[in-house]
């Protein structure tokens, strides 16, 4: 069966469509397209994620595709690399895409390691911080922040976990407790959509690569390189002849929700807003970097004011000062509307997850901030399943009860209020400079 772009297909009918209905506003379009027939398993942190993905790679027969923001050089990440090298050695096609900024200078070392193991590595936008002074500020912020893997076009992993040990932080060194994060393991028809999205990005990266002027007798004219590269890139979509995975008896409904800067600019925020508008009992949201748009904040406050219990689990430690204090500038209005705010203090919070009522849950890479919702390439899944939502809600509830502190009043000192407002103003200025001001 030819794998086609399903982003324009009609949403699934039946109860899911009716349940997802939310008050329509100007500019609002259809929400996530759910497909039934999936097996979905929640993975809590690297303790669950890394053994699961290594097992999948070790059992791969045909292909392994991975996208990640950070591919570190710690022992855990090197274990993944060893599994990839072993897979390639037995004839599995291995392709990895990393972000040029997220993986930093280690990307060059990683490229050498991949070349030695005959693995395909692509670096997405290999830019550095000094490009800010070369007129590339906006481009620099358009990162590949997705964390995806597809094995044999049958099994997918989606979440917020980088190829980075849970006890290591690139900026803060060794952690006493693991980062708090999630991913999901998915089998079923939606794997096809995830594979298509990953292959399309590979196609775009290869098409955009500049030609290399070779030296010596093997020098190839640039024009000839361009023609050959264009021919290969234009032929790349023909590889999308992937079989459609059969529905599984578990029959969990799942939607893949990617975000990019072309056709899917507002998909993740729209999925959130429709769920928040439809909430009747509870909203439980954990997000590492929480600077939502005005409409997102208003949706949370409206829900709280109509009797929905709204709980936010946010970053308690100062990881990035600008974002941390900008988030705190929003506390007053949220608390006044009845929203509960809890700050995770055991370690760094890296989760990007939410549960709404009893059967709606999302897990992915997207923060609720302008950098994720307006600029970066992101990917979430939305799961409509009561047992899955209950498992995620239980994990979040335990974190709130045992590893977090509830915020009952906003910062009261004049200095704290000024600092927080200045941080939020700087974030808004950055958004203004990018020209992507929707809702901020």
N, C-alpha and C positions, 0 to 999 in steps of 0.2 A: 504494500500500500504506500502511495506517495505521501510523504510527510509535508503538510502544507501549513501555512500561517493561519492559525485559528483565531487570531485576535479580533476578527470582525464577525465571528459566528454569533448566532443568536444565543442568549443565555438559556440555560436549562429550564425547562418548565417544571410544573408541579409545586409542591409545598415550599421548596427552597426559594423559588423565585418570589412567591408571595411573602415568605418570611423576611426576605431581604429588602422588601419595599420600605423606603424611607421617604420622608417629606422631600419633594423635589424642589431644588432651588435653581436659580438662573445659572447656567453653565454646568449643571450636574448631569452626568450621563449614566449609562448602565454600570452596575457594579461588577464584582468578580463573576467569571463564568465557571460554575461548578460542574464537575464530572463525577459520577458515582463509580464505585467499584475499586476502592483503594484499601491497602493495608498501610497504616500509619503508626509509627512508633516514636514516642517522645524520648529524646536523648538529653539527659541532664549533665551539662558540662563536658569537659574533655574526658572525664572518667568513663562516660558512656560513649562519647562520640569517636574518640581515636581508636579504641578496639574495634568498634563497628565498621569504621571506614577501612581500616587496615585489613580486616577479614574480607570485606567486599573486594578490595583491590587484589588480595592474594587469591581470591576465587575467580577473578575476572577471566573470561575466555576470549573476548573480542576487543573491547575498547574501555578506556578510562578517560573521562574528561573532568578536569577540576578548574574552578575559578576561586581565587581567594585574594583578599586585600593584602594580607601578610603571609609570607612563607618564611618562617624564621630558621635560624641555624641551631636551635636547641636540640636536645636528644629526641624529644617527641616528634618534631618536624623531620628530623633526619630519619627516624623510623618510617615515616610516611614515604620519604624519598627512596629508602631501601626497598619498600614494597613496590613502588613504581618502577624502579630499575629491574627488579625481579620479574615484574609483569612484562616489561618490554623485552626482556631476554627470552621469554617464552613465546614471543610473537604477538603480544597484545599491543594494540595501537594506543599510545599514551599521549595525551595533550594536556598541558597545564598553562593557565593564564594567570599572571600575578599583576598587581597594580604597581606601576613604576615608582610611585611615591610611598605607598604603604610598606613595600618591602625594602625601600631605601637602597643603600649601597650594597646590601647583601644580595640584591637582585643580580649583580654582575657575577658574584661568586656562584650563585645558584645556576646562572646560565652556563657556566663552565662545568658544573657538576652534571647538569642535564645533558650537555653535549658529550661528555665522557660516557654517559649511559645511553646515548642515542635516544634521548627523550625530546619531545617537542615542547619548547617553552616559548611563550609569547609574553612580552612585557607591555602592559597597557599604559600608554602615555608615560614614557620614561623621563619625567620632568623632575626637577629639583627645586628647592625653595628659592634659589637665587633667580629662577625664571620670573619671579614676581617683579624683578627690576628690569626685565626684558619685555614687558608688555604682555605677559602670559598669565596674569593673575587670575582671570576668570577660568581659563582653561585648566589652570593648576587645581582648581577646586572641583573639576568634573572628574571624579575618581571612579575606579571600578571597586565598589565596596561589597559586591555580592560574594557570598560563600556558598558555592554550589559544587556538586559532584554527581556525575552520572556514570554508572557502571553497566556495560553491555546493553545500553539503551533500555534497561529493564528496572533498574534500581537507582533511586536518587537520594541525595542528602541536601537539605536546605536548612539554613540557620544563620547564626551570628558568630560561629566559632571559626577563628582563623587557624592556619597551620602554625600554632604557637602554643607552647606548654601553658597550662592553666596557672602554674606557679611562677611564671616569668612575665614581666611587663617590660616592653622595650624602653620605656622612659623611667621606670621606678625600680628596676632590678627584680630581685627574688621576692616573691610574696609569701607571707606566712599562711595565707589561706587561698584556695583557688578562686579564680574569677567566677562570677555567677552568670551563667550563659546557657543557651539551649540550641538544639538543632532537632530535626526530624528525619527519620528514615522512611522513604515512601516507595511503595510498589503499586503499579497500576497505570491506567491510561495517561495520567497527567505527566508521567515521566517523558513522554514524547514531546510535550510542549516545552519542558525544561531543556531537553536535548536540542530542540530546534533553536531556542533562545541562545544557548551556548555556542552552537555551530554558527549561527548568524554573526555573533560577536567575533568569532575566529575569522570569518570571511571578511568582516569589516577591518579588522586589524591587519590582515594580510594585504588587503587592497591599499591600505593607507601607508604601508611601509615604504620608505624612500629607497630608491635604487642605490646599489653599492658600486662605486667605480673601482674595479679591480686593477691591480698593477701587474706588470710583466706580460708575457706572451698570451696569457689567458684573459687579458683585459676584454671586457664585453661592453659594447656601446650602451650608454644609459638608455637610449631610446629602445633598444632591443630588450633590455631588462624590463622596461616599463610595459612593453607589449606583451611579454611573456607573463609577467605578474598579473596584468589585467586579464589575460586569457584564463589563467588559473583561478583568479578570484571570481570571475563571472561564471565559471563552471562549477564553483564550489557548492551552490545550492542543490546541484544534482545529487549530492551525497545524502540528501534528506530522505532517501527512500528507506525509511526505517519502519519496521513492523510496529503496528499498534499493539501495545501490551494488552493482554486480555484482562477484563475486569475480574477482581478477586471477590470471593464470597463474603469478605468482611463488609464490603459495600459502603465504605466511608466516602463521603463527598468531599472533594478537595478542589481548590482553585489555585492556580499558579499566578502570582501577581508581580510581574516585573515592573521596574521603573527605569526609563531612559529619557533622553532629551529630544526624542523624535516623536514617536506615536504614543508613548505611555508616560506622559509627563506627570499626571496626577492620579495614577491608578491606585497607588498604595494609600495616599491620603483619602481618596474617595472611598475606598473599602472601609477604612476606619470610620469616616464620618457617617456612612450609611448604617454601620453597626451601632455607633453611639446614638444616632437619632432613633433607632429602633429599640434600644435597651429599655427593659422594664424592671429588672431586678438588680443587676450588679454590673459594674465595669471594673475590671482588675487589670491594670496596665503597668508593666515594668519596662522602663526605657533608660538606657545609659545616658543619653544626651537629649534632654527634653526641653526644647524651645519651640513649642507648637505655634501654628498660625493663629490669628484671631478667631477664625471660624472654628478651628479645632478646640481652642479654649472655651469658646461659647457653647460648643456642643457638649463638652464635659460639664460646664456649669448648668446648662439647661437640664441635663440628665439628673444632676444632684438635686436641683430645685423641684423636679417632679417626683422625687422620692427614690430614685435609683441610688444604690450605694456605690460611690465612685472612690476607688482606692488607687493611688499612684505610688509605685515603688521606684524611687529615683536614686541617683548617685549620691552617696553620703560622703565619700572621700573626694578630695580635690585632685582630680586627675588632670584636667585642663582648666585652669583658673577662669578664663574668659567664659567658657560655656557653663561652668559650675555657677558662677555668680549671676550670669544672665538668667539661668533657670530660677535662682532664688528671687529674682526681681518679680517673678510671676506668682509667688506664693500668696501674697495678700488677697488678690482677687479670687483665686481658687479656694482658699480657706474660707473666705467670706461667703462663698456660694455653697459651702457644705462639702467640698471635695476633701477627702482624707489624703494626706501626704506622709509617706514614710521614706526615710533615707536609709539605704543599705550601707552598713558600716563594717561588716566582717571583712570584706575585701573589696575589690573593684567590681562594680556592677557593669556587665556588658550585654545583658539581655535586651532583646527587642521583641517583646511578646505581649499578648493581651488575651483576656477572656471576657466575653460579653454574654450575660445571662447564662444559660446552661449548655449551649451547644455551639457557640461560635468562638473560635480561637485562631490566633495568628502567631506564626513564628517566622523570623526572617532576619535580614541584615539591616533593615531600615530603622534608623532612629527617627524620632518625631522632632526633627529640627530642620532648618532651611537647607543645610548642607546635604542631607539625605533626600528630603522631599522636593527640592528644587534643582539639584545639581548632579548628584552622584547616580551611578548605575546601581540599583538595588534589586533585591528579590525576596519576596515573602511568599508563604503559602497561607491560605485561609482554610481551616478545617471545620466542617459542620458535623460534629460528632460529640454526643454527650459524655461518653467515657473519656475521650481524649481531652475535652475541655475540663473535665473534673480532675484529671491527672495533673494538668498544667496549673489549674487553680490551687490544687493541694500544694504543689511545689512552691508557688508564690506565697500562699498563706503561711507555710512554714518559714519562709524567708522573712516575711513581715513580722511574725510572732517571735522568732528566735534570733534574727541577725540584723534587725533594723530598729530605728528609733523614730517614733511618730513626731512630726512637726505640728505643734498646735498654735503657735504664733509666729508671724514672720519676723525677720531680724528687726530689732527695735532701735538700735543705735543709729544716730544720724550718719556716721561714717559707713556703716554696713549698707544702709539704704542708698546712699550716694554711690558707693562702689558697685552695687548690684545694678542700679539704673544705668550707670555708665557702661557696664559690661553689656547690658541689653542694647543700649544705643549703638555700641560698636558692632554688635551682631547685625542689627538693622542696617547700619551703614554698609557693611560688607554685602548684605543682600541687595541693597540699592545699587551698589557699584556693579554687581553682576547683571542687573537688568531683570532679574527673575523675582519680581516683587509680589507675586500672587499671594495675597492674604497676610503679608507681613508688614 
